[in-house]
C-alpha cells in the first residue's frame, strides 16, 4: 500500500513522495509517476534515523 507523508498538502498536482514498506525493503516513488525504486531495510533505517536527528538541515 502506497502512503503519502502526513506533511503533504494533498493538493492536486503537488509534488509528493510516496512509500510502500514490505518488511525487507522500502519502495519509494514520486506520486506523479508510476516508476519506483527499492531501498534495502538497513539503508531505509539509516535514512529515517538521519531525518529524526535533523541531520539534513544546512
Order of alpha helices (4+ residues) and beta strands (2+ residues): beta-beta-beta-beta-alpha
